[in-house]
Amino acid sequence: MFLYATDKTGATVLSRVRLDVRTLAANPATYDVLLVIPQPGPTHNGG
């Protein structure tokens, strides 16, 4: 599963985590940050 979120510093983060096929729960041991994009300001969340 891919995640697109804003971290505590305001940067945009694209990450990936794998799901357990039996439970469909995310496995935190497989969490990988793929891309971090710093933003020019704390309210720059436009789409």
Phi and psi in radians as a Rosetta constraint file:
Dihedral C 1 N 2 CA 2 C 2 CIRCULARHARMONIC -1.777 0.35
Dihedral N 2 CA 2 C 2 N 3 CIRCULARHARMONIC 2.471 0.35
Dihedral C 2 N 3 CA 3 C 3 CIRCULARHARMONIC -2.120 0.35
Dihedral N 3 CA 3 C 3 N 4 CIRCULARHARMONIC 2.403 0.35
Dihedral C 3 N 4 CA 4 C 4 CIRCULARHARMONIC -2.196 0.35
Dihedral N 4 CA 4 C 4 N 5 CIRCULARHARMONIC 2.010 0.35
Dihedral C 4 N 5 CA 5 C 5 CIRCULARHARMONIC -2.595 0.35
Dihedral N 5 CA 5 C 5 N 6 CIRCULARHARMONIC 3.015 0.35
Dihedral C 5 N 6 CA 6 C 6 CIRCULARHARMONIC -1.888 0.35
Dihedral N 6 CA 6 C 6 N 7 CIRCULARHARMONIC 2.270 0.35
Dihedral C 6 N 7 CA 7 C 7 CIRCULARHARMONIC -1.521 0.35
Dihedral N 7 CA 7 C 7 N 8 CIRCULARHARMONIC -3.080 0.35
Dihedral C 7 N 8 CA 8 C 8 CIRCULARHARMONIC -1.129 0.35
Dihedral N 8 CA 8 C 8 N 9 CIRCULARHARMONIC -0.395 0.35
Dihedral C 8 N 9 CA 9 C 9 CIRCULARHARMONIC -1.542 0.35
Dihedral N 9 CA 9 C 9 N 10 CIRCULARHARMONIC -0.127 0.35
Dihedral C 9 N 10 CA 10 C 10 CIRCULARHARMONIC 1.692 0.35
Dihedral N 10 CA 10 C 10 N 11 CIRCULARHARMONIC -0.044 0.35
Dihedral C 10 N 11 CA 11 C 11 CIRCULARHARMONIC -1.289 0.35
Dihedral N 11 CA 11 C 11 N 12 CIRCULARHARMONIC 2.612 0.35
Dihedral C 11 N 12 CA 12 C 12 CIRCULARHARMONIC -1.493 0.35
Dihedral N 12 CA 12 C 12 N 13 CIRCULARHARMONIC 2.326 0.35
Dihedral C 12 N 13 CA 13 C 13 CIRCULARHARMONIC -2.211 0.35
Dihedral N 13 CA 13 C 13 N 14 CIRCULARHARMONIC 2.244 0.35
Dihedral C 13 N 14 CA 14 C 14 CIRCULARHARMONIC -1.892 0.35
Dihedral N 14 CA 14 C 14 N 15 CIRCULARHARMONIC 2.172 0.35
Dihedral C 14 N 15 CA 15 C 15 CIRCULARHARMONIC -2.414 0.35
Dihedral N 15 CA 15 C 15 N 16 CIRCULARHARMONIC 2.974 0.35
Dihedral C 15 N 16 CA 16 C 16 CIRCULARHARMONIC -2.347 0.35
Dihedral N 16 CA 16 C 16 N 17 CIRCULARHARMONIC 2.447 0.35
Dihedral C 16 N 17 CA 17 C 17 CIRCULARHARMONIC -2.453 0.35
Dihedral N 17 CA 17 C 17 N 18 CIRCULARHARMONIC 2.472 0.35
Dihedral C 17 N 18 CA 18 C 18 CIRCULARHARMONIC -1.595 0.35
Dihedral N 18 CA 18 C 18 N 19 CIRCULARHARMONIC 2.599 0.35
Dihedral C 18 N 19 CA 19 C 19 CIRCULARHARMONIC -1.762 0.35
Dihedral N 19 CA 19 C 19 N 20 CIRCULARHARMONIC 2.534 0.35
Dihedral C 19 N 20 CA 20 C 20 CIRCULARHARMONIC -1.329 0.35
Dihedral N 20 CA 20 C 20 N 21 CIRCULARHARMONIC 2.193 0.35
Dihedral C 20 N 21 CA 21 C 21 CIRCULARHARMONIC -1.131 0.35
Dihedral N 21 CA 21 C 21 N 22 CIRCULARHARMONIC -0.573 0.35
Dihedral C 21 N 22 CA 22 C 22 CIRCULARHARMONIC -1.322 0.35
Dihedral N 22 CA 22 C 22 N 23 CIRCULARHARMONIC -0.729 0.35
Dihedral C 22 N 23 CA 23 C 23 CIRCULARHARMONIC -1.820 0.35
Dihedral N 23 CA 23 C 23 N 24 CIRCULARHARMONIC -0.230 0.35
Dihedral C 23 N 24 CA 24 C 24 CIRCULARHARMONIC 1.034 0.35
Dihedral N 24 CA 24 C 24 N 25 CIRCULARHARMONIC 0.424 0.35
Dihedral C 24 N 25 CA 25 C 25 CIRCULARHARMONIC -1.646 0.35
Dihedral N 25 CA 25 C 25 N 26 CIRCULARHARMONIC 2.541 0.35
Dihedral C 25 N 26 CA 26 C 26 CIRCULARHARMONIC -1.211 0.35
Dihedral N 26 CA 26 C 26 N 27 CIRCULARHARMONIC 2.455 0.35
Dihedral C 26 N 27 CA 27 C 27 CIRCULARHARMONIC -1.764 0.35
Dihedral N 27 CA 27 C 27 N 28 CIRCULARHARMONIC 1.837 0.35
Dihedral C 27 N 28 CA 28 C 28 CIRCULARHARMONIC -1.033 0.35
Dihedral N 28 CA 28 C 28 N 29 CIRCULARHARMONIC -0.415 0.35
Dihedral C 28 N 29 CA 29 C 29 CIRCULARHARMONIC -1.196 0.35
Dihedral N 29 CA 29 C 29 N 30 CIRCULARHARMONIC -0.290 0.35
Dihedral C 29 N 30 CA 30 C 30 CIRCULARHARMONIC -1.795 0.35
Dihedral N 30 CA 30 C 30 N 31 CIRCULARHARMONIC 0.166 0.35
Dihedral C 30 N 31 CA 31 C 31 CIRCULARHARMONIC -1.211 0.35
Dihedral N 31 CA 31 C 31 N 32 CIRCULARHARMONIC 2.186 0.35
Dihedral C 31 N 32 CA 32 C 32 CIRCULARHARMONIC -2.315 0.35
Dihedral N 32 CA 32 C 32 N 33 CIRCULARHARMONIC 2.282 0.35
Dihedral C 32 N 33 CA 33 C 33 CIRCULARHARMONIC -1.457 0.35
Dihedral N 33 CA 33 C 33 N 34 CIRCULARHARMONIC 2.182 0.35
Dihedral C 33 N 34 CA 34 C 34 CIRCULARHARMONIC -1.702 0.35
Dihedral N 34 CA 34 C 34 N 35 CIRCULARHARMONIC -0.589 0.35
Dihedral C 34 N 35 CA 35 C 35 CIRCULARHARMONIC -2.728 0.35
Dihedral N 35 CA 35 C 35 N 36 CIRCULARHARMONIC 2.381 0.35
Dihedral C 35 N 36 CA 36 C 36 CIRCULARHARMONIC -2.205 0.35
Dihedral N 36 CA 36 C 36 N 37 CIRCULARHARMONIC 2.198 0.35
Dihedral C 36 N 37 CA 37 C 37 CIRCULARHARMONIC -2.085 0.35
Dihedral N 37 CA 37 C 37 N 38 CIRCULARHARMONIC 1.892 0.35
Dihedral C 37 N 38 CA 38 C 38 CIRCULARHARMONIC -1.105 0.35
Dihedral N 38 CA 38 C 38 N 39 CIRCULARHARMONIC 2.519 0.35
Dihedral C 38 N 39 CA 39 C 39 CIRCULARHARMONIC -1.896 0.35
Dihedral N 39 CA 39 C 39 N 40 CIRCULARHARMONIC 2.642 0.35
Dihedral C 39 N 40 CA 40 C 40 CIRCULARHARMONIC -1.218 0.35
Dihedral N 40 CA 40 C 40 N 41 CIRCULARHARMONIC -0.311 0.35
Dihedral C 40 N 41 CA 41 C 41 CIRCULARHARMONIC -2.803 0.35
Dihedral N 41 CA 41 C 41 N 42 CIRCULARHARMONIC 2.871 0.35
Dihedral C 41 N 42 CA 42 C 42 CIRCULARHARMONIC -1.199 0.35
Dihedral N 42 CA 42 C 42 N 43 CIRCULARHARMONIC -0.324 0.35
Dihedral C 42 N 43 CA 43 C 43 CIRCULARHARMONIC -1.886 0.35
Dihedral N 43 CA 43 C 43 N 44 CIRCULARHARMONIC 0.340 0.35
Dihedral C 43 N 44 CA 44 C 44 CIRCULARHARMONIC -1.579 0.35
Dihedral N 44 CA 44 C 44 N 45 CIRCULARHARMONIC 1.313 0.35
Dihedral C 44 N 45 CA 45 C 45 CIRCULARHARMONIC -2.135 0.35
Dihedral N 45 CA 45 C 45 N 46 CIRCULARHARMONIC 0.432 0.35
Dihedral C 45 N 46 CA 46 C 46 CIRCULARHARMONIC -1.171 0.35
Dihedral N 46 CA 46 C 46 N 47 CIRCULARHARMONIC 2.725 0.35
